[in-house]
Amino acid sequence: MRLVFASNNAHKLSEVRAIMPADVTVLSLRDIGFEAEIDETGSTLEENSLIKAQTVWDFINDGLEVDGVFADDTGLEIDVLGGEPGVYTARWYTHEPTLTLPMGKGVTEEMMNFQCNRAKALRELEGKEDRGCQFRTVITLIKSNPTLPKEKEIIQVEGVVRGHITTEEHGTGGFGYDPIFIPEGYDKTFGELPAEIKNHISHRARALEELVKVLQNL
């Protein structure tokens, strides 16, 4: 089975490919020549995941030989902040343009963005006892309907991992908010835990496990 994962993020691709069954080939957007920017205009993780999957589905339907496309959207939902940043997780800092960190050698714009995001999270929770939160990933799979080839099937699954935000950064592994998030049952952040542990317990891993169950029943 050949599936397109609607991403070029190297960290995500590595995590996805490590979890998917050996008989599933996961292609990136770069692999299929998709270069357009996808506007994530949804107000929920479900909507954004569907927008990304649908955009790439329309592209592959122009003749690419793949079996389907899946896309994910992930949100950090902090309890005392009413679920923020949620759908704005990746671009939370943009709501405060004065919060910037200088880019140095080897620092990409994405890395800088998440440095700003983490700094904002730590500041928003400064002095708060309740630092509980969860990461939630929604995956949308779009594939052809075997009985009606011109029709498509849309399936959504999700994965959640509870935890809490630290008071300072720990570890340099992973990406995004990993250095400030400690999952339940552990005393180290995702930035400190080995990749094999994170890939087993993370929100994306749990959503992918649900996706694998769907694929096995096709």
C-alpha positions as CSV (number, residue, x, y, z in Angstrom):
1,M,0.0,0.0,0.0
2,R,1.3,3.5,-0.9
3,L,0.0,6.4,1.1
4,V,0.9,10.1,1.0
5,F,1.4,11.8,4.3
6,A,0.6,15.4,3.8
7,S,3.8,16.8,5.3
8,N,7.5,17.5,4.6
9,N,8.4,17.7,8.3
10,A,11.3,15.4,8.8
11,H,10.6,14.7,12.4
12,K,7.0,13.8,11.7
13,L,7.9,11.6,8.7
14,S,10.5,9.7,10.8
15,E,7.9,9.1,13.5
16,V,5.2,8.0,11.1
17,R,7.5,5.7,9.1
18,A,8.7,4.1,12.3
19,I,5.1,3.2,13.4
20,M,3.5,2.3,10.1
21,P,3.5,-1.4,9.1
22,A,6.3,-2.6,6.8
23,D,3.9,-3.2,3.9
24,V,2.8,0.5,3.9
25,T,5.1,2.9,1.9
26,V,4.7,6.5,3.2
27,L,5.4,9.2,0.7
28,S,6.0,12.8,1.6
29,L,4.7,15.9,-0.2
30,R,8.1,16.3,-1.7
31,D,8.1,12.7,-3.0
32,I,5.0,13.5,-5.1
33,G,6.0,16.9,-6.2
34,F,3.5,18.8,-4.2
35,E,4.9,22.3,-3.5
36,A,1.9,24.5,-2.8
37,E,1.2,26.0,0.6
38,I,-1.9,24.7,2.3
39,D,-4.0,27.3,4.1
40,E,-5.1,25.9,7.4
41,T,-8.3,27.9,7.8
42,G,-10.2,25.5,10.0
43,S,-11.3,26.4,13.5
44,T,-10.7,22.9,14.9
45,L,-8.1,20.2,14.5
46,E,-10.6,18.0,12.7
47,E,-11.3,20.8,10.1
48,N,-7.6,21.5,9.5
49,S,-6.7,17.8,9.2
50,L,-9.4,17.4,6.6
51,I,-8.4,20.5,4.7
52,K,-4.9,19.3,4.3
53,A,-5.9,15.8,3.3
54,Q,-8.5,17.0,0.8
55,T,-6.0,19.4,-0.8
56,V,-3.5,16.7,-1.4
57,W,-6.2,14.2,-2.4
58,D,-7.3,16.6,-5.2
59,F,-3.6,16.8,-6.3
60,I,-3.0,13.0,-6.4
61,N,-6.3,12.4,-8.3
62,D,-4.6,14.0,-11.3
63,G,-3.1,10.6,-12.0
64,L,-0.6,9.6,-9.3
65,E,-0.7,5.9,-8.4
66,V,-1.2,6.0,-4.7
67,D,-3.9,4.3,-2.5
68,G,-4.8,7.3,-0.4
69,V,-3.6,10.3,1.6
70,F,-3.6,11.1,5.3
71,A,-3.0,14.3,7.1
72,D,-2.6,15.2,10.8
73,D,-3.2,18.3,12.9
74,T,-2.0,18.5,16.5
75,G,-2.9,20.8,19.3
76,L,-1.6,21.4,22.7
77,E,-4.6,22.0,25.0
78,I,-3.7,23.6,28.3
79,D,-6.3,23.2,31.0
80,V,-6.1,26.6,32.8
81,L,-6.0,28.4,29.5
82,G,-9.3,26.9,28.4
83,G,-7.7,24.6,25.9
84,E,-5.3,27.1,24.3
85,P,-3.4,27.2,22.1
86,G,-5.3,24.3,20.5
87,V,-5.7,24.8,16.8
88,Y,-3.1,27.7,16.9
89,T,-0.4,25.5,18.6
90,A,2.2,25.9,15.8
91,R,1.7,29.6,15.4
92,W,0.6,30.7,18.9
93,Y,3.5,33.2,19.3
94,T,2.3,35.2,16.2
95,H,-0.5,36.6,18.4
96,E,2.3,38.5,20.3
97,P,4.7,39.9,17.6
98,T,6.9,41.4,20.3
99,L,7.9,37.9,21.4
100,T,10.8,37.0,19.2
101,L,14.1,35.3,19.5
102,P,17.1,35.9,17.2
103,M,18.0,33.2,14.6
104,G,21.5,31.9,14.9
105,K,23.7,29.6,12.9
106,G,21.9,26.3,12.3
107,V,18.6,27.7,13.7
108,T,15.7,27.4,11.2
109,E,12.6,29.6,11.2
110,E,10.6,26.6,12.4
111,M,12.9,26.1,15.4
112,M,12.7,29.8,16.2
113,N,8.9,29.7,16.0
114,F,8.7,26.9,18.5
115,Q,11.3,28.6,20.8
116,C,8.9,31.5,20.9
117,N,5.9,29.2,21.4
118,R,7.6,27.5,24.4
119,A,8.6,30.8,25.9
120,K,5.0,32.0,25.7
121,A,3.7,28.8,27.3
122,L,6.1,29.1,30.2
123,R,5.2,32.8,30.7
124,E,1.4,32.2,30.5
125,L,1.7,29.5,33.2
126,E,4.1,31.4,35.4
127,G,3.0,31.1,39.1
128,K,0.1,28.7,38.3
129,E,-0.1,25.4,40.2
130,D,-2.3,23.7,37.7
131,R,-0.1,23.0,34.7
132,G,-2.1,20.1,33.3
133,C,-2.5,19.8,29.6
134,Q,-2.9,17.3,26.8
135,F,-1.6,16.9,23.3
136,R,-4.3,15.8,20.8
137,T,-3.7,14.6,17.2
138,V,-6.4,14.1,14.7
139,I,-5.6,12.2,11.5
140,T,-7.8,12.3,8.4
141,L,-7.5,9.4,5.9
142,I,-9.0,9.8,2.4
143,K,-9.1,6.8,0.1
144,S,-11.1,5.5,-2.9
145,N,-14.3,3.6,-2.2
146,P,-13.6,0.1,-3.5
147,T,-17.3,-0.4,-4.5
148,L,-17.6,3.1,-6.0
149,P,-14.2,4.1,-7.5
150,K,-15.3,7.6,-8.3
151,E,-16.3,8.2,-4.7
152,K,-14.0,8.7,-1.7
153,E,-14.0,7.5,1.9
154,I,-13.1,9.9,4.7
155,I,-12.1,8.4,8.0
156,Q,-10.9,10.4,11.1
157,V,-9.1,9.0,14.2
158,E,-7.4,10.7,17.1
159,G,-4.8,10.1,19.8
160,V,-4.4,11.9,23.1
161,V,-1.6,12.0,25.7
162,R,-2.1,13.7,29.0
163,G,0.7,15.4,30.9
164,H,1.9,18.8,32.3
165,I,4.0,21.7,31.4
166,T,7.4,22.1,33.1
167,T,8.7,25.4,34.6
168,E,11.7,25.4,32.3
169,E,13.0,23.6,29.3
170,H,14.6,20.1,29.6
171,G,16.3,18.2,26.8
172,T,17.0,18.9,23.2
173,G,15.4,16.0,21.5
174,G,12.1,15.9,19.6
175,F,10.6,19.2,18.3
176,G,7.9,21.7,19.0
177,Y,6.9,21.8,22.7
178,D,8.7,18.6,23.6
179,P,11.3,20.2,25.9
180,I,8.5,21.5,28.2
181,F,6.0,18.6,28.2
182,I,6.2,15.7,30.6
183,P,3.7,12.9,29.8
184,E,1.8,11.1,32.5
185,G,3.7,8.3,34.1
186,Y,7.1,9.7,33.3
187,D,9.5,12.2,35.0
188,K,11.2,13.4,31.8
189,T,10.1,15.6,29.0
190,F,9.5,14.4,25.5
191,G,12.7,16.3,24.8
192,E,14.6,14.0,27.1
193,L,12.9,10.7,26.5
194,P,14.4,8.3,23.8
195,A,12.7,8.4,20.5
196,E,11.5,4.8,20.8
197,I,9.6,5.6,24.0
198,K,8.1,8.8,22.6
199,N,7.1,7.0,19.4
200,H,5.2,4.5,21.5
201,I,3.3,6.8,23.8
202,S,2.9,10.1,22.0
203,H,-0.4,11.6,20.8
204,R,0.7,11.1,17.1
205,A,1.7,7.5,17.9
206,R,-1.7,6.8,19.4
207,A,-3.5,8.3,16.5
208,L,-1.3,6.3,14.1
209,E,-2.1,3.1,16.0
210,E,-5.8,3.9,15.4
211,L,-5.0,4.5,11.7
212,V,-3.2,1.2,11.5
213,K,-6.2,-0.6,12.8
214,V,-8.3,1.1,10.1
215,L,-5.8,0.1,7.4
216,Q,-5.7,-3.5,8.6
217,N,-9.5,-3.7,8.3
218,L,-9.6,-2.4,4.7
